[in-house]
Amino acid sequence: MTALAVHRPQARIRTLDPQLAARIAAGEVIERPSSVVKELLENALDAGSTSIRVELEGGGLDRIRLIDNGCGIAVKELELAFQRHATSKLSTLEDLDSITTLGFRGEALPSIAAVSSVRIRSRQMDDVAGASLHLREGVVVDRRTEGLPAGTTIEVTELFENLPARRKFLKGRQAEAGAAQQVVMQYAIVNPGVAMTLVVDGQIMFSTSGAETLRDVLACLYGLELVEHLVELDGDRHGIRVQGLTSRIGHTKATRTQQSFFVNGRWVRNRVLNVALEEGYHSMLMGGRHPIGIVLLDVPPDELDVNVHPAKTEIRFLRERDLFGAIRHAVQAAISPGQSIVQAVETELQPEAIDALQLPLIDHLPSEASEPEPILAPQRALPALRVLGQASALFIIAEGPEGVYMVDQHAAHERVLYDDLAAQIANRNVAVQILLEPLLIDVSPSSMEALLAYGDLIRALGFEAEPFGDATCMVRAVPTMLGGTSASETLQALLEDLAAGKEQAERQDRVLATMACKAAVKAGQTLSMEEMRFLVQRLENTNRPQTCPHGRPTMILLSTSALERQFGRR
């Protein structure tokens, strides 16, 4: 079937009507009510306000009102503030390379006015009187001088009434109110010294005093229980300061909604920042789980490009790699042991994952003649445990000062083997077993490509493998740690991981985790008391005994106090 040609009439080029152009431009800045709230909040903060009240009605579609006690706007400049590209934040081209204010383009107020009805009242501290202005669709309909308190009050109504196409794509009023509330919460978090109040449909949603710490504000917004599971971030690396709070190991969420990032006081979204935060928990997060993080970054202004998007929510960094490393290093320092991590269950008898231990490894369970080499362990965060036995051929039961520990034998052995192999690779001394007869393994085309592309890494892991025809590889040696496990199955899994095309660090981590998983003792495998004691001893001395390389907990603690309550002893 032949496609029909579409004939379009040749249109003349002409200049857009100013009002139409203003509405189009406003659409880049003002997408929904929360966009209005964000722009007004940033203006209030730039004005040096110490008290801000935000009121919403009908999700912000009916009314948005913001009251601040900032420096105010001069009477003669109030109307000028609603002209496009009128700003007090920039004066020269050089200023654009060192922006320290939240706003700077001079687009917020004219964009808001173009798609709504706006009433603004403002007075500067030293002025006898202030001024008020009423604009509808960007056109001034009333202006007057009147007595006012210092600061600015701005009220936005009839949002998008002149743009029904935009209005019909908005979500429900409750959802729009939730999005606006999220904006106010974020700026309350990063400005604990500013008293902020949010009122939705006449109900106060939250109110901060302005004389609080970051923890105080978070407790007000999210509850005290969440804050108790957060540790301090405080790092300075590559000239980048990292502060804030992040969650202890084991306290995670199913989404990233409680991860917030601020750069020089600006709330931003950047995928690199999320990845850097979670990379600090390397191999300590379960799949699909994410840490809580409030990350405050202080970056030299001349190393930022905040002029990427009209809404100013996106940002670019000149030294992205250094920033990534600074965040990761600060997170690792915050969650590393040095503090007490084992937390007992103090309510009902519900096991809780161990929260942050630190201790290096086991290459195999010992024979009667073998003894583990002495290990120089860091400060012990996990107490010495007395092994009591095994349950369901799955868990090692041990006793410690705080209660009873249930150790997942497979996850524990995975951690031990993972750390052991990582240390061997770092020292270039992976133990290798030469096979008496080479193995021939069938591989897929993508796995064959991985074998050719990552030969050095495969050899570093202890495999001697080479192509043997188009769909077969020959294996002459395997890592000693694999013991009696299937070297064929392990190598195939490694090649599939390598073929997945991950970043180098993630690729090597997946390979090590796969090898540790294949070589570890399995669920359902009965262990002798000597083997269990040896495994627990080596786990105590690993770098991260609290989780396996895939992020699953290696053990849980049933506290003595919780057990006593269950038996009616308390």
Secondary structure, 3 states (H helix, E strand, C coil): CCCCCCCCCCCCCCCCCHHHHHHHHHHHHCCCHHHHHHHHHHHHHHCCCCEEEEEEEHHHCCEEEEEECCCCCCHHHCCHHHCCCCCCCCCCHHHHHCCCCCCCCCCHHHHHHHCCEEEEEEECCCCCCEEEEEEECCEEEEEEEECCCCEEEEEEECCCCCCHHHHCCCCCHHHHHHHHHHHHHHHHHHCCCCEEEEEECCEEEEECCCCCCHHHHHHHHHCHHHHCCEEEEEEEECCEEEEEEEECCCCEECCCCCEEEEECCEEECCHHHHHHHHHCCCCCCCCCCEECEEEEEECCHHHEECCCCCCCCCCEECCHHHHHHHHHHHHHHHHCCCCCCCCCCCCCCCCEECCCCCCCCCCCCCCCCCCCCCCCCCCCCCCCCEEEEEECCCEEEEEECCEEEEEEHHHHHHHHHHHHHHHHHHCCCCCEEEEEEEEEEECCHHHHHHHHHCHHHHHHCCCEEEECCCCEEEEEEEEHHHCCCCHHHHHHHHHHHHHCCCCHHHHHHHHHHHHHHHHCCCCCCCCCHHHHHHHHHHHHCCCCCCECCCCCECEEEEEHHHHHHHCCCC
